[in-house]
Each structure stands twice: as C-alpha cells, then as structure tokens.
Amino acid sequence: MWNISINAKKAFSKCTALPIHETDEDWEITLREANEEGEDIHTTLKAELKEAKAELMQVLPSRFIPFLENGTLNQPVLPKDVRNDYLQWVRKQEEIFEKLLEAAYDQSEKAAANLPPTA
C-alpha cells in the first residue's frame, strides 16, 4: 500500500486537467482531421477548457491566467512560447508527482520488509 496524500493526488489531477498539443504539426493534424470529419474542434476545445477552468484556477501560475480567462490556453492561436512554457510547467508537475510516487513506494518497501513472514 503506497502512502500518498489525497492532496498530492488532487494537485496532480488539477495540474494535468487540460492537455494541449505540443507542436504546430500536432495542431495541423488535429485541425485537418476535425475538418475532414466535420467536427467543430473549437467548440470542443472551449468545452474542455470550461470543464477544467475551476481546477486550473487553483494551481496555474499567474502567467497563464490571462490565457485561461480569454479561452486561448488550449487553442491553436496560443503563442508558441506560452504553449512551450505551459507544457514545461505541466512536465515539472508530473516530475514532482513521480518523485512522490517513488518515495511512497520506497517507504512501502521498507515497511513491508519489517512485517512478520506469513505462513
């Protein structure tokens, strides 16, 4: 049994609530496929942003709030430098959570080593 706080789990969930495309090429593919399938991708992205907004407001660094507020954080018009900065921030949060997982695993392994053997 790993011992990770519920707060750590919630924080990680909030930080990763809004995935975005990493490259211009990813956006081009998504936009092309949406067009071919007759999907209104911008409406879909707006709905995803709306769904994640409350959680993101609790954890996002202030530099991203204007893009969250104006609805461009997960849109293809987001400036590339902001996109890269956001992706780097998400990756950093993932690294922090992975370190917590590793520490919890190590703690569980040490505790298990001290348990009496079962019959």
N, C-alpha and C positions, 0 to 999 in steps of 0.2 A: 504494500500500500504506500503510495507516494504521498508526501505531505506538502501540498502546495496550497497556499491560502486562496480562498474564494476571491479575494480582492485582486490577487495576481492574475487569476483566470479571467475575471471580468475586465481588467485593464487591457489584457492582451486581446480579448474579444473586441473591445471598443477600438483599439488601435488598428485592427485589421478588418474593420467593418466595411470599408469601402475600397475594394481593389480597383486599380486603374491600369490601363495599358501602359507598358513600359517604353514602347518605341513608336515612332511615326509609322513604321511599317505595320505594327500591330493594329494601329488605328485604321490605316488604309484597308487592311484586310477586313476588319470588323465593319467598317462603313460600306465597303463593296458588298460583302455578304448580306448585310442588312438591306441594302438597296435591291439586291437580286431576289431576296425573299419577301420584299415589300414590307419590311419591318420598320417602324418608326423608332430608330435607335435612340434618338434624342429624348423622346418621351420616356422610354425605358430607363435611360440613364438618369433623367430627372427624378423618376420614381425611386430608383435605387438610392440616390443622394438624399431624398426626403426621408426615406426609411432609416438611413444611417446618421442623419444630421444630429439628432439629440445626443447620441452616444459620442459622436466625434467632437461635439462642442465641449465635452468634459475632458478630453485628452489631447486635442490638437494643439500644437504650438501656435501662438498668436499670429505668426506669419502666414498661416494657411487659412485663418478665419475669413478674410475677405473673399477668398475663392469658394469657400463653403457657403458663405452668405449669398454671393451672387450666382451660385449654381454652376460654376465652371470647374470645380475641383475634379470632376470625373468626365469632363467633356473634352473633345479633341482640340478645342481652342485654348486649353490651358497652356500657358507659356512653358516651353520645354524646360527651362531652368527651374521653374516651380515644380513641374512634374518630377524631375530628377531629384529635387530636394525632398519632395513628399515621399517618393519611393525609398530614398535613403533613410528617412525618418522611420518608415514602416519596417524596413530591414533591421534597423537598430533596435526597435521594439521587439522584433522576432528574436534577435540575438539575446536580448535581456531575458526573455521568457525561456529560451532554450537553456540558458545558464541556470535559471531557477529549476528547470526540469532536471538538469544534470545534478544539481545539488540535492534535490529531493530524492533522486534515485540513489545517489551515494549514501545519503542519510538512511534510506530504507535498507540498503545492502548492509550497512554497519549494524543496524538494529536487528536484522534477520540473523546475522552471524552470532548474536548474543542470545538467541532464542534456544530453548532446550530442544534436543532432537525429538522427532515424533516417532512413534512406534511403527 
